[in-house]
Amino acid sequence: MASIDTNHGGRPGARLTPEHPFPARTVPVWDPLVRLIHWSLALAVVVNSLFTDEESALHEWVGYAALGLVAVRLLWGLIGTRQARFSAFPPSPVRALRHLAALARGERTVHLSHNPIGALMVYNIWATVAALGVTGYMMGTVTFFGMEWVEEVHEAAFGWLMASVALHVAGVFFDTWRSGVPLVRAMVDGRKRIPEGVPMEGERRE
C-alpha cells in the first residue's frame, strides 16, 4: 500500500469536519521508470512531429525509440510497481462511463493511478504509437515499400495520435482544475498532492 503524508492542508492540528472529512495528503504514485518513459515518449512525439523530415533516418530511429519505450512500458505494466500495473488502470469503457457520470454530478474523487477515462486514453496512445512504428518499419521493407495502404495507415495513425495528444493534454488540465491535484507536477516528482476535503478512490464519508 502506498505511504501517505498527511499535512491537514498545511494547518497543523486542523480538525476534520463533516463538510471536510478528508485531510490533505501527499501520496507517492509514479515510479522513476514510469516518469522517464512518459516524458521520453512525449519528447519523441514532439521531435518526430515537428523537427524531423519524415524521409530521414533520424525520423525512423526516433520512431523505433518510441516503439521501444512503449514495449518497455507494457512489460512494466506486468511486473512494475503497484500503480504502474495494468490492474491499477484496466481499460474499461463501463468504468469510463461511470466516471463521466460522476463528473456530471460534480464529484472530485481522485484516482491514484489513471482515472478510467485517462486509462483508455493511455492505452489508445500506446496502441497508436505502436501502429506508427510498425507501419513505419513496413514502409522501409522490400515487401511493403511503395504500398499506398501502408502509407495511408501510417498517416492516419499520425493524425489520430495528434488528436489524442491534444485531448490528453486538455484532459490533464481539466482534471487538475476539477480535483485540485497538480497532475503535471505528479508526473515530474511522482507524488500526487490531494487537497483537503477531496477523497481518494475507495474512501467514503463517515
C-alpha positions in Angstrom: 0.0 0.0 0.0 1.3 3.5 -0.9 2.6 5.5 2.1 0.7 8.8 2.7 1.9 12.0 4.2 -0.9 13.8 5.9 -0.5 17.5 6.5 -4.1 18.7 7.0 -3.8 21.3 4.3 -0.7 22.9 5.8 -2.5 23.7 9.1 -1.0 21.6 12.0 -3.7 20.3 14.2 -6.5 21.1 11.8 -9.7 19.3 12.8 -11.7 17.3 10.2 -15.4 18.2 9.9 -18.4 16.6 8.2 -18.0 19.1 5.5 -14.3 18.4 5.1 -13.9 14.7 6.2 -10.7 14.1 4.3 -7.3 15.5 5.1 -4.8 17.0 2.6 -2.1 14.4 1.9 0.7 13.6 -0.5 0.9 10.2 -2.0 3.7 8.5 -3.9 2.3 7.3 -7.2 4.6 7.2 -10.2 7.9 5.4 -10.0 11.0 6.8 -11.8 10.7 4.4 -14.8 7.1 5.4 -15.5 8.1 9.1 -15.4 11.1 8.5 -17.6 9.1 6.6 -20.2 6.3 9.2 -20.1 8.5 12.2 -20.8 10.8 10.4 -23.2 7.8 9.3 -25.3 6.4 12.8 -25.2 9.8 14.1 -26.4 9.9 11.5 -29.2 6.4 12.5 -30.4 7.3 16.2 -30.4 10.6 15.6 -32.2 9.1 13.4 -35.0 6.1 15.6 -35.5 7.9 19.0 -35.6 11.6 18.7 -36.2 12.5 15.7 -38.3 12.0 15.0 -42.0 9.7 12.0 -42.4 12.1 10.6 -45.0 15.1 10.9 -42.8 17.0 8.2 -40.9 16.6 10.3 -37.7 12.8 10.2 -38.1 13.0 6.4 -38.4 15.2 6.0 -35.3 13.1 8.3 -33.2 10.1 6.2 -34.2 11.8 3.0 -33.3 12.8 4.5 -29.9 9.2 5.4 -29.3 8.1 1.9 -30.1 10.8 0.6 -27.7 9.5 2.8 -25.0 6.0 1.5 -25.4 7.3 -2.1 -25.3 9.2 -1.4 -22.0 6.1 0.3 -20.5 3.9 -2.7 -21.4 6.4 -5.0 -19.7 6.4 -2.7 -16.7 2.7 -2.9 -16.6 3.0 -6.6 -15.8 5.9 -6.6 -13.4 6.2 -3.0 -12.2 5.2 -1.1 -9.1 1.6 -1.1 -7.9 0.2 2.0 -9.6 2.2 1.2 -12.8 0.5 -2.2 -13.3 -2.4 -2.7 -15.7 -4.5 -3.9 -12.8 -4.4 -0.3 -11.4 -6.0 1.2 -14.5 -7.7 -1.5 -16.5 -9.2 -0.5 -19.9 -12.9 -0.4 -19.2 -15.5 1.6 -21.2 -18.1 0.8 -18.5 -15.9 2.3 -15.8 -15.2 5.3 -18.1 -18.9 5.9 -18.5 -19.4 5.7 -14.7 -16.6 8.2 -14.3 -18.3 10.6 -16.7 -21.5 10.3 -14.7 -19.6 11.1 -11.6 -18.0 14.1 -13.2 -21.5 15.3 -14.2 -22.6 15.0 -10.6 -19.7 17.2 -9.6 -17.7 14.5 -7.7 -14.0 15.2 -7.2 -12.7 11.8 -6.2 -9.0 11.3 -7.0 -7.7 8.0 -8.6 -4.2 7.2 -7.5 -3.4 5.7 -10.9 -5.1 6.9 -14.1 -8.8 7.6 -13.9 -11.0 5.4 -16.1 -11.1 7.9 -19.0 -7.4 8.6 -18.7 -6.7 4.9 -18.7 -8.5 4.5 -22.1 -6.5 7.4 -23.5 -3.2 5.9 -22.3 -3.9 2.6 -24.0 -5.1 4.4 -27.1 -1.8 6.4 -27.3 0.3 3.3 -26.8 -1.6 1.4 -29.5 -1.3 4.3 -31.9 2.5 4.7 -31.3 2.8 1.0 -31.9 0.8 1.3 -35.2 3.1 4.2 -36.3 6.2 2.2 -35.5 5.0 -1.0 -37.2 3.8 0.8 -40.4 6.9 2.9 -40.5 9.0 -0.2 -40.5 6.9 -1.8 -43.1 7.3 1.2 -45.4 11.1 0.5 -45.4 10.9 -3.2 -46.3 11.0 -4.7 -49.8 7.6 -6.3 -49.3 5.6 -3.2 -48.4 7.7 -0.4 -50.0 5.5 1.9 -52.0 2.3 0.2 -50.9 -0.3 3.0 -50.7 -2.4 1.4 -48.0 0.5 1.1 -45.6 1.3 4.8 -46.1 -2.3 5.7 -45.6 -2.5 3.8 -42.3 0.7 5.4 -41.2 -0.6 8.9 -42.0 -4.0 8.2 -40.4 -2.3 6.9 -37.2 -0.2 10.1 -37.1 -3.3 12.3 -37.4 -5.1 10.2 -34.7 -2.0 10.5 -32.4 -2.0 14.3 -32.7 -5.7 14.4 -31.9 -5.2 12.0 -29.0 -2.3 14.0 -27.6 -4.4 17.2 -27.7 -7.3 15.6 -25.9 -4.9 14.1 -23.4 -3.4 17.4 -22.5 -6.8 19.0 -22.3 -7.9 16.2 -20.0 -4.9 16.7 -17.7 -5.7 20.4 -17.3 -9.4 19.7 -16.8 -8.8 17.1 -14.2 -6.2 19.3 -12.4 -8.9 22.1 -12.3 -11.6 19.7 -11.2 -9.7 17.8 -8.5 -7.1 20.4 -7.4 -4.4 17.8 -7.9 -1.4 19.2 -10.0 -1.1 16.2 -12.4 1.9 17.6 -14.4 3.8 18.0 -11.2 2.9 14.5 -10.1 4.4 13.1 -13.3 7.6 15.1 -12.6 8.2 14.1 -9.0 6.0 11.0 -8.8 3.7 12.3 -6.0 0.1 13.4 -6.0 -0.9 16.2 -3.7 -4.5 15.8 -2.8 -6.3 18.8 -1.3 -8.2 18.8 1.9 -11.8 17.6 1.5 -11.1 15.6 -1.6 -11.5 11.8 -1.3 -9.3 9.1 -2.9 -10.9 6.2 -4.8 -12.5 3.8 -2.3 -12.8 6.3 0.5 -16.2 7.1 1.9 -17.5 10.0 4.0 -18.0 8.9 7.6 
